[in-house]
Amino acid sequence: MTLSQNKITHRQVWQIAGPMIIANISIPLLGMVDTAVMGHLDSAQYLGAVAVGSIIFSFLFWGFGFLRMATTGLVAQAFGRNDTTLSHTILLQSLVLAIIIASAILILKQPLSQLAFLLIDSSEIVSQQARIYFDIRIWSTPAILINYVFLGWLIGKQASKAALVLVLVVTISNMIMDLVFVNVFGMTIDGVALASLIAEYLGLITGLYLLKRHGVTIKLFKRLSSKQVSLFNWHWLQLHANIFIRTLCLMFSFAFFTTQGAKQGDIILAANAVLLNFITLMAFVLDGFANATEVLSGKAVGAKNRSQLKQSLLLTGLWSFVVASLFSLSYLFFGQQLISLMTSITDVQTTANNYLPWLMLMPVVAVWTYLFDGLFIGTTRSIEMRNTMLLSTLCCFLPAWYFLQPLGNHGLWLALLLFLAARGVSQCFYLPRILRMY
């Protein structure tokens, strides 16, 4: 069924969400493999180093997630209008921006490293290991940012299976090399970083092949350039900038969470890192339905069909809540067993179990913000995304953390829960306005 018809079906939702859930799951599974490989070595400091290194690269890489999100929303709308030339132009614009950003990061890698480790207050041994991780993985920057653009374009074109292939190539090759470098060659944190570096460039090669299969070639870009296509315009830059601010706030909140845990000792840092892996897993699964919302709502906007916009939000919302509830139940009944799979260090297991109840609440509280993110991206309402995130970070998360400090790590987890709840509630206020606009 095409979107020119009036009814959005459950099957349509799953045709997009299914492959994207599989693709998205592979990303946190990789983080869990990194954690498990380090968690079964003889010291919690390796586990802490992975947590610190991951936070730094979350800022550097996830902070530029707008390259994926903005591309998806714009391409989905172009797809809804059957405008192939516009779709290719958006791809070219995003690739140029990705290359510019990657070049700047590599040029500034030394001061970025110094600033990152100055802000993250971890023990000296953990910092030393995390620096090794940083110095290797930073060279994957061009491949990662370009892969973001490839994914955004493929998802916007509703080529979910191709996007799945790209993500799986990166993730599976990374997992295999993790195990080989650490368990076979006896490497530690350097092996984990090297595995990520190689895997991202394998993904880049795969992405180029997939785009060629979809008719995107160098000749196409030359043809667009010969038409003197404008690479940048104010609306396009504003869209990326707003999503960038939104993403920075999100990453700041989780980085702040990690650094505050680090100040309570390496065991708390490691325990929080284990539990955050399960939150990340949940988030990426729910993002599969957010991806479906992006595509369906974007195409509905392109086709100027308000009915389909409402239907897409209703159906993706239904499935999002069902899956979120299953996550909460899984953490309730199997949480301790899952933690034991992640680490064999007794102190880390015991500490993580103490904070497991917070993990059980997260899915059903956080589900709405992931869903609404998909709607805002598909309808390219970047100002609303920025405003709700700024409000939730500055007026909820940080004040909550400040006043809940006497509760220690429990207060830190409660502040994170309130932050996610505030995002969903504040986004709700914009829904009637968005639905009336199309």
DAWO-V812950 format. One record per residue. N is the residue number from 1. SS is DSSP state (hx for helix, st for strand, lp for the rest). OMEGA is omega in degrees with one decimal (* if undefined). BURIAL is # if it has 24 or more other C-alpha atoms within 12 Angstrom, else .. Layout:
N|SS|OMEGA|BURIAL + N|SS|OMEGA|BURIAL
This chain:
1|lp|-179.7|. + 2|lp|-178.7|. + 3|lp|173.5|# + 4|lp|176.0|. + 5|lp|-169.0|. + 6|lp|-168.6|. + 7|lp|171.1|# + 8|lp|-175.6|# + 9|lp|175.1|# + 10|hx|-179.6|# + 11|hx|178.2|. + 12|hx|179.5|# + 13|hx|-176.5|# + 14|hx|176.8|# + 15|hx|176.7|# + 16|hx|-173.7|# + 17|hx|-176.3|# + 18|hx|177.8|# + 19|hx|-178.8|# + 20|hx|175.5|# + 21|hx|178.3|# + 22|hx|178.5|# + 23|hx|-177.4|# + 24|hx|179.8|# + 25|hx|-175.5|# + 26|hx|-178.1|# + 27|hx|175.9|# + 28|hx|175.9|# + 29|hx|176.2|# + 30|hx|176.4|# + 31|hx|178.7|# + 32|hx|175.7|# + 33|hx|175.8|# + 34|hx|-178.6|# + 35|hx|-178.6|# + 36|hx|179.2|# + 37|hx|178.1|# + 38|hx|-176.6|# + 39|hx|178.6|# + 40|lp|168.0|# + 41|lp|-168.7|# + 42|lp|-177.9|. + 43|lp|176.7|# + 44|hx|-176.9|# + 45|hx|175.5|# + 46|hx|178.4|# + 47|hx|177.3|# + 48|hx|179.7|# + 49|hx|175.9|# + 50|hx|179.7|# + 51|hx|-179.6|# + 52|hx|179.3|# + 53|hx|179.7|# + 54|hx|178.4|# + 55|hx|-179.9|# + 56|hx|-177.7|# + 57|hx|170.8|# + 58|hx|176.2|# + 59|hx|-175.5|# + 60|hx|-173.6|# + 61|hx|-179.9|# + 62|hx|177.3|# + 63|hx|178.2|# + 64|hx|176.1|# + 65|lp|176.0|# + 66|hx|177.4|# + 67|hx|176.7|# + 68|hx|-171.6|# + 69|hx|-179.5|# + 70|hx|178.1|# + 71|hx|179.4|# + 72|hx|-177.8|# + 73|hx|-178.6|# + 74|hx|-179.8|# + 75|hx|178.3|# + 76|hx|178.2|# + 77|hx|176.2|# + 78|hx|178.3|# + 79|hx|177.4|# + 80|hx|177.9|# + 81|lp|-178.1|# + 82|lp|-178.1|. + 83|lp|-176.8|. + 84|hx|-179.8|# + 85|hx|177.9|. + 86|hx|178.2|# + 87|hx|179.8|# + 88|hx|178.5|# + 89|hx|177.8|# + 90|hx|177.9|# + 91|hx|179.9|# + 92|hx|179.1|# + 93|hx|-176.8|# + 94|hx|178.3|# + 95|hx|178.2|# + 96|hx|179.6|. + 97|hx|179.1|# + 98|hx|-179.4|# + 99|hx|178.1|# + 100|hx|-178.7|. + 101|hx|-179.6|# + 102|hx|179.2|# + 103|hx|-179.8|. + 104|hx|179.9|. + 105|hx|-179.5|# + 106|hx|178.0|# + 107|hx|-175.8|. + 108|lp|-172.5|. + 109|hx|-178.1|# + 110|hx|177.1|. + 111|hx|176.4|. + 112|hx|178.4|. + 113|hx|-179.0|# + 114|hx|179.8|. + 115|hx|-177.8|. + 116|hx|-176.8|# + 117|hx|172.6|# + 118|hx|-177.3|. + 119|hx|-177.8|. + 120|lp|-174.0|# + 121|lp|177.4|# + 122|lp|-179.0|# + 123|lp|-175.4|# + 124|hx|-178.6|. + 125|hx|177.5|. + 126|hx|179.9|# + 127|hx|179.2|# + 128|hx|179.5|# + 129|hx|-179.8|# + 130|hx|177.3|# + 131|hx|176.2|# + 132|hx|178.7|# + 133|hx|-177.8|# + 134|hx|-173.5|# + 135|hx|178.1|# + 136|hx|-169.9|# + 137|hx|-178.6|# + 138|hx|-177.5|# + 139|hx|175.5|# + 140|hx|-174.5|# + 141|hx|-178.7|# + 142|hx|-179.0|# + 143|hx|-177.6|# + 144|hx|-176.5|# + 145|hx|176.7|# + 146|hx|177.0|# + 147|hx|174.8|# + 148|hx|-179.1|# + 149|hx|178.5|# + 150|hx|-179.8|# + 151|hx|-179.8|# + 152|hx|-179.4|# + 153|hx|-179.5|# + 154|hx|179.2|# + 155|hx|179.0|# + 156|hx|177.0|# + 157|lp|-177.8|# + 158|lp|175.3|# + 159|lp|-173.6|# + 160|hx|-178.6|# + 161|hx|177.5|# + 162|hx|176.9|# + 163|hx|177.6|# + 164|hx|179.8|# + 165|hx|-178.7|# + 166|hx|-177.7|# + 167|hx|-178.3|# + 168|hx|177.4|# + 169|hx|-179.8|# + 170|hx|-171.6|# + 171|hx|-177.1|# + 172|hx|178.2|# + 173|hx|178.1|# + 174|hx|179.2|# + 175|hx|-178.4|# + 176|hx|-178.9|# + 177|hx|172.1|# + 178|hx|-176.0|# + 179|hx|-179.0|# + 180|hx|-176.1|. + 181|hx|-175.9|# + 182|hx|-173.0|# + 183|hx|-178.6|. + 184|hx|-176.3|. + 185|lp|176.1|. + 186|lp|177.2|. + 187|lp|178.0|# + 188|lp|-176.4|# + 189|hx|178.8|# + 190|hx|177.4|# + 191|hx|178.2|# + 192|hx|-179.6|# + 193|hx|-179.4|# + 194|hx|177.8|# + 195|hx|179.0|# + 196|hx|-179.5|# + 197|hx|-178.1|# + 198|hx|-176.4|# + 199|hx|-178.8|# + 200|hx|178.7|# + 201|hx|171.0|# + 202|hx|176.3|# + 203|hx|178.7|# + 204|hx|178.0|# + 205|hx|178.6|# + 206|hx|-179.9|# + 207|hx|177.6|# + 208|hx|178.1|# + 209|hx|-178.5|. + 210|hx|177.7|# + 211|hx|176.9|# + 212|hx|177.5|. + 213|hx|179.1|. + 214|lp|173.0|. + 215|lp|-179.7|. + 216|lp|-178.4|# + 217|lp|175.7|. + 218|hx|179.3|. + 219|hx|179.4|. + 220|hx|-179.8|. + 221|hx|177.3|# + 222|hx|179.3|. + 223|hx|177.3|. + 224|hx|179.7|# + 225|hx|-179.9|. + 226|hx|177.3|. + 227|lp|179.5|. + 228|lp|176.9|. + 229|lp|178.1|. + 230|lp|-177.7|. + 231|lp|-176.1|# + 232|lp|171.1|. + 233|lp|-170.7|. + 234|hx|-179.1|. + 235|hx|-179.1|. + 236|hx|179.1|# + 237|hx|178.9|. + 238|hx|178.2|. + 239|hx|179.8|# + 240|hx|-178.0|# + 241|hx|-179.5|# + 242|hx|177.8|# + 243|hx|176.9|# + 244|hx|178.6|# + 245|hx|178.6|# + 246|hx|-177.3|# + 247|hx|176.8|# + 248|hx|177.9|# + 249|hx|179.4|# + 250|hx|-178.4|# + 251|hx|175.2|# + 252|hx|-177.3|# + 253|hx|179.7|# + 254|hx|175.9|# + 255|hx|178.1|# + 256|hx|176.9|# + 257|hx|-177.8|# + 258|hx|-178.1|# + 259|hx|176.6|# + 260|hx|173.9|# + 261|hx|179.9|# + 262|hx|179.9|# + 263|lp|179.0|# + 264|lp|175.8|# + 265|lp|-177.3|# + 266|hx|-178.9|# + 267|hx|176.4|# + 268|hx|178.7|# + 269|hx|-178.5|# + 270|hx|-179.9|# + 271|hx|177.4|# + 272|hx|179.2|# + 273|hx|178.2|# + 274|hx|-177.9|# + 275|hx|178.4|# + 276|hx|175.6|# + 277|hx|179.5|# + 278|hx|174.2|# + 279|hx|178.9|# + 280|hx|176.9|# + 281|hx|178.6|# + 282|hx|-177.7|# + 283|hx|-177.4|# + 284|hx|175.1|# + 285|hx|179.1|# + 286|hx|176.0|# + 287|hx|174.7|# + 288|hx|177.3|# + 289|hx|174.0|# + 290|hx|176.5|# + 291|hx|177.5|# + 292|hx|177.4|# + 293|hx|178.2|# + 294|hx|-175.1|# + 295|hx|-175.6|# + 296|hx|179.4|# + 297|hx|178.0|# + 298|hx|179.0|# + 299|hx|177.7|# + 300|hx|177.2|# + 301|hx|178.5|# + 302|hx|179.4|# + 303|lp|-178.9|# + 304|lp|-177.2|# + 305|lp|-177.6|# + 306|hx|-179.0|# + 307|hx|179.1|# + 308|hx|177.5|# + 309|hx|178.8|# + 310|hx|-179.4|# + 311|hx|-179.0|# + 312|hx|179.3|# + 313|hx|-179.2|# + 314|hx|-176.6|# + 315|hx|178.2|# + 316|hx|176.5|# + 317|hx|179.0|# + 318|hx|-178.0|. + 319|hx|177.2|# + 320|hx|-178.6|# + 321|hx|177.7|# + 322|hx|-178.5|. + 323|hx|177.7|# + 324|hx|178.4|# + 325|hx|177.2|# + 326|hx|176.6|# + 327|hx|179.9|# + 328|hx|179.1|# + 329|hx|178.9|. + 330|hx|179.2|. + 331|hx|178.6|# + 332|hx|-173.1|. + 333|hx|-174.0|. + 334|hx|-175.2|. + 335|hx|-177.7|# + 336|hx|178.4|# + 337|hx|179.0|. + 338|hx|178.4|# + 339|hx|-179.5|# + 340|hx|175.8|# + 341|hx|-175.4|# + 342|hx|-178.0|# + 343|lp|176.9|# + 344|lp|179.9|# + 345|lp|-170.9|# + 346|hx|-178.4|. + 347|hx|179.1|. + 348|hx|178.2|# + 349|hx|-177.5|# + 350|hx|-179.2|# + 351|hx|179.4|# + 352|hx|179.0|# + 353|hx|179.8|# + 354|hx|-176.6|. + 355|lp|-178.9|# + 356|hx|179.3|# + 357|hx|178.0|# + 358|hx|179.1|# + 359|hx|-179.8|# + 360|hx|-177.6|# + 361|hx|-171.2|# + 362|hx|-173.0|# + 363|hx|-175.0|# + 364|hx|176.0|# + 365|hx|-172.7|# + 366|hx|-171.6|# + 367|hx|-172.6|# + 368|hx|-179.5|# + 369|hx|176.3|# + 370|hx|179.7|# + 371|hx|-177.1|# + 372|hx|172.9|# + 373|hx|178.8|# + 374|hx|178.3|# + 375|hx|-177.9|# + 376|hx|178.9|# + 377|hx|-179.1|# + 378|hx|179.4|# + 379|lp|-179.6|# + 380|lp|176.1|# + 381|lp|-172.6|# + 382|hx|179.7|# + 383|hx|178.8|# + 384|hx|177.0|# + 385|hx|-179.9|# + 386|hx|-175.5|# + 387|hx|-179.0|# + 388|hx|179.3|# + 389|hx|177.5|# + 390|hx|179.2|# + 391|hx|-176.5|# + 392|hx|-178.6|# + 393|hx|-171.7|# + 394|hx|-174.9|# + 395|hx|179.6|. + 396|hx|-172.5|# + 397|hx|-176.4|# + 398|hx|175.5|# + 399|hx|179.0|. + 400|hx|178.8|# + 401|hx|-176.3|# + 402|hx|-175.7|. + 403|hx|-178.4|. + 404|lp|-179.4|. + 405|hx|178.3|. + 406|hx|179.4|. + 407|hx|178.0|. + 408|lp|-176.8|. + 409|hx|174.6|# + 410|hx|177.2|# + 411|hx|178.0|# + 412|hx|178.6|# + 413|hx|177.6|# + 414|hx|177.7|# + 415|hx|178.2|# + 416|hx|178.5|# + 417|hx|179.2|# + 418|hx|176.9|# + 419|hx|-179.6|# + 420|hx|178.3|# + 421|hx|-179.2|# + 422|hx|178.0|# + 423|hx|-179.0|# + 424|hx|-178.4|# + 425|hx|-178.5|# + 426|hx|177.7|# + 427|hx|-179.4|# + 428|hx|-176.7|# + 429|hx|-178.5|. + 430|hx|-173.2|# + 431|hx|-178.9|# + 432|hx|-179.2|. + 433|hx|-179.9|. + 434|hx|-177.3|# + 435|hx|178.0|# + 436|hx|-173.8|. + 437|hx|-173.3|. + 438|lp|*|.
